[in-house]
Structures are given as C-alpha cells and as structure tokens.
Amino acid sequence: MKLKNKVAVITGGAGGIGLSTARRFLNEGALGVMLVDINEKALEKAKGSLGSDHADFCTADISTDEGAQKYIRQTEEKFGRLDILFLNAGVEGVVKPLTEYPEEEYDRVMNVNVKGVWLGLKHGFPLLKKCGGGSVIITSSVAGLQGTPNVMAYVTSKHAVVGSMKVAALEGAEHNIRVNTVHPAPVDNRMMRSLEEGFAPGDAENAKKGFEQSIPMGRYASNEEVASLVLFLASDESSYITGSCFPVDGGMTA
C-alpha cells in the first residue's frame, strides 16, 4: 500500500499510460485518483474500467488556465487534498520536415505539451504546499533527450518540459515538493500507431519494426512498465529524488 491515503491527479487520464498508472495507484491504496482529459466519453469509459469508488474524472482542456484551475479545484472538492500530480497529457503532432511543419500544428503541440505542464504546476503547487508537499511527475519522452527528424514540435516540447521540471524542482524543494520527468521509449499504444503511420503512410508495420530495431531490448515499452516507474516516483520510496530525468526506454538512449 505505497500510496495509502494519498490523492493523485493524472492528466491524459483516459490514455494508455494514464489509465495504467491510475490502476496501479488504486491498487497501492490511493485515497483518490482524479482522471483528467478533454474527451468526456473516454473518461467515463476509463473510470468504468477501474471499477473503484476512489476514482473520479474531470473533463478539462489542460492547455488553458481555466481548465487547469478546474481540475485542481475539483480534486480538492472531491478528495480534500493533493499529494501526487502526474502531468502526463500530451499530443504527438504531425510528421513533416521542419520546413513544411504547419504553424498551427506546432502551436497546438506546444500548448498541450508545454503550456499544459506549466499551468498544471502553476495551479497545482498551491494545493501541494497546503497539503505539506508531494510528488510531481511529468511525462517527457526519449524525444526529450535526443533528436528525431520530422517531429520538430514534439521533440522541442519534450525537451522544454525538462527545463520546466528543473525550475519547479528548485522552487518546490523548500516546500517538500519533488518534481521529476519520465522519458519513455516508444510505448505500445495509440500515440505510436499514429506516429508509425505518419513516418510510413500505408506501411505502419514496417515503421514499427524500424523503431524496434533502434531499441537495444528490441521491443516497445508497455503502458504498465511506464506506470511502474511513475509509481516509484509518486511514492515515498523516492523521497530524496527531485530534479531528475528517468528514462524507461529499453536502453534506447544508452
């Protein structure tokens, strides 16, 4: 029961990593888990799959100030506190050379992946401070540690949140707020299906094989493997860890 009596917010809660993490949190005794996403039907389905009275959901656009305030406020109203803030929501954007990358798509990716993280920190920190501190985990990517051609917005955004994490870790330390990033390799979920098709239209299976060959362990991560790392960082077992980047990548960045 590593998370007994702890309350967590998970943005991108209806997606593969978010939902797997919610399940792990509940299994480890979390008092409450608030799933946050923009799609209400997906959230309803996600909550139903958890089958727990300790789970709830909030429909919000995390890239807006109003949306960030909404999910933090709703968490406090429902569960009375906040101990874990998993800023996991993200979008991949399109696959195009930087000279052809659409400005509106670049802005969309940056708004969700970078501004959404900042707003989560901005509005989550006061409640974390009020509750005596806690753990913030931000989902970056191996793309936040190295470059990949033709996904300029995604790679830029995932590097940017490392900077956000480091600032937040320094500002949060005196309040017992720990902040870290996790950096998954390709994960076997919806986002990778989209990227595979983007890199090789009509031949996604070959694109997947190419990605797998770039990973020393020869396979994608599972949602559950990422969730295991997030659980460690959310728990008191990582009580002296802050300001750090944690790859979960099968050796890809080695």
C-alpha positions as CSV (number, residue, x, y, z in Angstrom):
1,M,0.0,0.0,0.0
2,K,2.6,2.5,-1.2
3,L,0.1,5.3,-1.7
4,K,-2.2,4.8,1.3
5,N,-4.3,7.9,2.0
6,K,-2.7,9.8,-1.0
7,V,-4.6,11.7,-3.6
8,A,-3.4,11.9,-7.2
9,V,-4.3,13.8,-10.3
10,I,-3.5,12.2,-13.7
11,T,-3.8,14.4,-16.8
12,G,-4.2,12.4,-20.0
13,G,-6.0,10.0,-17.7
14,A,-8.0,8.3,-20.4
15,G,-4.9,7.3,-22.4
16,G,-2.8,4.2,-22.2
17,I,-0.1,5.4,-19.7
18,G,-2.6,7.5,-17.7
19,L,-5.1,4.7,-17.2
20,S,-2.5,2.1,-16.4
21,T,-1.0,4.4,-13.8
22,A,-4.4,5.1,-12.3
23,R,-4.9,1.3,-11.9
24,R,-1.5,1.0,-10.2
25,F,-2.2,3.9,-7.9
26,L,-5.6,2.5,-6.8
27,N,-4.0,-1.0,-6.2
28,E,-1.5,0.7,-4.0
29,G,-4.1,2.2,-1.7
30,A,-4.6,5.7,-3.2
31,L,-7.4,7.5,-1.4
32,G,-8.4,9.2,-4.6
33,V,-7.4,9.4,-8.3
34,M,-8.7,12.2,-10.5
35,L,-8.5,11.4,-14.2
36,V,-8.3,14.5,-16.4
37,D,-8.8,14.5,-20.1
38,I,-10.6,16.6,-22.8
39,N,-12.8,13.7,-24.0
40,E,-15.7,13.1,-21.6
41,K,-16.8,9.8,-23.1
42,A,-13.3,8.4,-23.0
43,L,-13.1,9.5,-19.3
44,E,-16.4,7.8,-18.5
45,K,-15.1,4.6,-20.1
46,A,-11.8,4.8,-18.3
47,K,-13.4,5.4,-14.9
48,G,-15.8,2.5,-15.5
49,S,-12.9,0.2,-16.3
50,L,-11.2,1.0,-13.0
51,G,-14.3,-0.1,-11.0
52,S,-13.4,1.9,-8.0
53,D,-15.2,4.4,-5.8
54,H,-11.9,6.1,-5.2
55,A,-11.6,7.2,-8.9
56,D,-13.3,10.2,-10.4
57,F,-12.8,12.3,-13.6
58,C,-12.8,15.9,-14.7
59,T,-13.3,17.0,-18.3
60,A,-10.9,19.9,-19.0
61,D,-8.6,21.4,-21.6
62,I,-5.3,21.3,-19.7
63,S,-3.8,23.8,-22.1
64,T,-6.0,26.6,-20.7
65,D,-5.8,28.5,-17.4
66,E,-9.5,27.8,-16.8
67,G,-9.0,24.1,-17.5
68,A,-6.1,23.7,-15.1
69,Q,-7.8,25.6,-12.3
70,K,-10.9,23.4,-12.9
71,Y,-9.2,20.1,-12.4
72,I,-7.2,21.2,-9.3
73,R,-10.3,22.8,-7.7
74,Q,-12.4,19.7,-8.5
75,T,-9.8,17.4,-6.9
76,E,-9.8,19.4,-3.7
77,E,-13.6,19.5,-3.6
78,K,-13.9,15.7,-4.2
79,F,-10.9,14.3,-2.2
80,G,-9.9,17.2,0.1
81,R,-6.2,17.2,-0.8
82,L,-3.5,16.6,-3.4
83,D,-0.3,14.6,-2.9
84,I,0.6,13.4,-6.5
85,L,0.4,15.4,-9.7
86,F,1.1,13.3,-12.8
87,L,1.3,15.8,-15.7
88,N,1.0,13.2,-18.4
89,A,-1.2,14.7,-21.1
90,G,0.4,15.1,-24.5
91,V,-0.1,15.1,-28.3
92,E,2.3,13.9,-30.9
93,G,1.6,16.4,-33.8
94,V,2.2,15.5,-37.4
95,V,5.2,14.0,-39.1
96,K,6.7,16.6,-41.5
97,P,10.1,18.2,-42.2
98,L,10.7,21.3,-40.2
99,T,10.4,23.5,-43.4
100,E,6.9,22.1,-44.0
101,Y,5.7,21.9,-40.4
102,P,2.4,23.7,-40.1
103,E,2.5,26.7,-37.7
104,E,-1.0,25.9,-36.3
105,E,0.1,22.3,-35.5
106,Y,3.3,23.5,-33.9
107,D,1.3,25.8,-31.7
108,R,-1.2,23.1,-30.7
109,V,1.6,20.7,-29.7
110,M,3.4,23.3,-27.6
111,N,0.1,24.5,-26.0
112,V,-0.7,21.0,-24.8
113,N,2.7,19.6,-24.1
114,V,4.5,22.6,-22.6
115,K,1.9,25.2,-21.6
116,G,-0.3,22.5,-20.1
117,V,2.6,21.4,-17.9
118,W,3.3,24.9,-16.7
119,L,-0.4,25.6,-15.9
120,G,-0.6,22.3,-14.0
121,L,2.4,23.3,-12.0
122,K,1.1,26.9,-11.5
123,H,-2.2,25.8,-10.1
124,G,-1.1,22.5,-8.5
125,F,1.7,23.9,-6.4
126,P,-0.5,25.9,-4.0
127,L,-2.6,22.9,-3.1
128,L,0.5,20.7,-2.8
129,K,2.0,23.3,-0.5
130,K,-1.2,23.4,1.6
131,C,-1.1,19.6,2.0
132,G,2.6,19.6,3.1
133,G,4.3,18.8,-0.2
134,G,4.1,15.9,-2.6
135,S,5.4,14.5,-5.9
136,V,5.0,15.9,-9.4
137,I,5.9,13.6,-12.3
138,I,6.0,15.0,-15.9
139,T,5.8,12.7,-18.9
140,S,8.6,13.7,-21.3
141,S,10.0,11.1,-23.8
142,V,13.2,9.8,-25.2
143,A,12.5,12.6,-27.6
144,G,13.2,14.9,-24.7
145,L,16.8,13.6,-24.5
146,Q,17.7,13.3,-28.2
147,G,16.5,14.4,-31.6
148,T,14.3,12.6,-34.2
149,P,13.9,14.1,-37.7
150,N,10.4,15.3,-38.9
151,V,8.8,15.7,-35.5
152,M,10.0,19.2,-34.6
153,A,7.2,20.3,-32.4
154,Y,7.1,17.0,-30.4
155,V,10.8,16.9,-29.8
156,T,11.0,20.5,-28.9
157,S,8.1,20.2,-26.5
158,K,9.6,17.2,-24.7
159,H,12.9,18.9,-24.3
160,A,11.1,22.0,-23.0
161,V,9.4,20.2,-20.1
162,V,12.8,19.1,-18.8
163,G,13.5,22.8,-18.2
164,S,10.1,23.3,-16.6
165,M,10.8,20.3,-14.3
166,K,14.2,21.7,-13.2
167,V,12.8,25.1,-12.3
168,A,9.8,23.5,-10.5
169,A,12.1,21.2,-8.6
170,L,14.2,24.1,-7.3
171,E,11.2,26.2,-6.4
172,G,9.4,23.2,-4.8
173,A,12.2,21.8,-2.7
174,E,11.7,24.1,0.3
175,H,8.0,23.1,0.3
176,N,8.7,19.3,0.2
177,I,7.5,19.2,-3.4
178,R,9.6,16.8,-5.6
179,V,9.5,17.2,-9.4
180,N,10.9,14.7,-11.9
181,T,10.4,13.7,-15.6
182,V,10.0,10.2,-17.1
183,H,11.2,9.5,-20.6
184,P,9.6,6.5,-22.2
185,A,10.8,4.9,-25.4
186,P,8.1,4.1,-27.9
187,V,5.2,2.7,-26.0
188,D,2.7,0.2,-27.5
189,N,-0.3,2.4,-27.5
190,R,-2.4,4.8,-29.7
191,M,0.2,7.5,-30.0
192,M,2.7,5.2,-31.6
193,R,0.1,3.9,-34.0
194,S,-0.3,7.5,-35.1
195,L,3.4,8.1,-35.4
196,E,4.1,4.8,-37.3
197,E,1.5,5.8,-39.9
198,G,3.0,9.3,-40.0
199,F,6.5,8.1,-40.7
200,A,5.4,5.4,-43.2
201,P,1.9,6.1,-44.6
202,G,0.3,2.8,-45.5
203,D,3.2,0.8,-44.2
204,A,3.0,1.3,-40.4
205,E,4.1,-2.2,-39.6
206,N,7.5,-1.6,-41.2
207,A,7.8,1.7,-39.3
208,K,7.2,-0.2,-36.1
209,K,10.0,-2.7,-37.0
210,G,12.3,0.2,-37.6
211,F,11.6,1.7,-34.2
212,E,12.0,-1.6,-32.5
213,Q,15.4,-2.1,-34.1
214,S,16.5,1.2,-32.6
215,I,15.8,-0.1,-29.1
216,P,18.5,-2.5,-27.6
217,M,15.9,-4.6,-25.9
218,G,14.2,-5.0,-29.3
219,R,10.6,-4.1,-28.3
220,Y,8.3,-1.3,-27.3
221,A,7.5,-0.5,-23.7
222,S,4.2,-1.4,-22.3
223,N,1.9,1.1,-20.5
224,E,2.4,-0.9,-17.3
225,E,6.2,-0.6,-17.5
226,V,6.0,3.2,-17.6
227,A,3.4,3.1,-14.8
228,S,5.8,1.2,-12.6
229,L,8.3,4.0,-12.8
230,V,5.7,6.6,-12.2
231,L,4.5,4.7,-9.1
232,F,8.0,4.7,-7.7
233,L,8.4,8.4,-8.2
234,A,4.9,9.1,-6.7
235,S,5.7,7.0,-3.6
236,D,7.7,7.9,-0.5
237,E,10.3,5.3,-1.7
238,S,11.7,8.2,-3.8
239,S,11.5,10.8,-1.0
240,Y,15.0,12.2,-1.8
241,I,14.8,12.3,-5.5
242,T,13.9,15.5,-7.3
243,G,15.1,17.5,-10.4
244,S,16.0,14.3,-12.3
245,C,15.2,12.7,-15.7
246,F,14.3,9.0,-15.7
247,P,14.4,7.0,-19.0
248,V,12.2,3.9,-19.3
249,D,13.5,3.0,-22.7
250,G,14.9,-0.4,-23.1
251,G,18.4,1.1,-23.5
252,M,17.4,3.4,-26.4
253,T,19.3,6.4,-25.1
254,A,22.4,4.5,-24.0
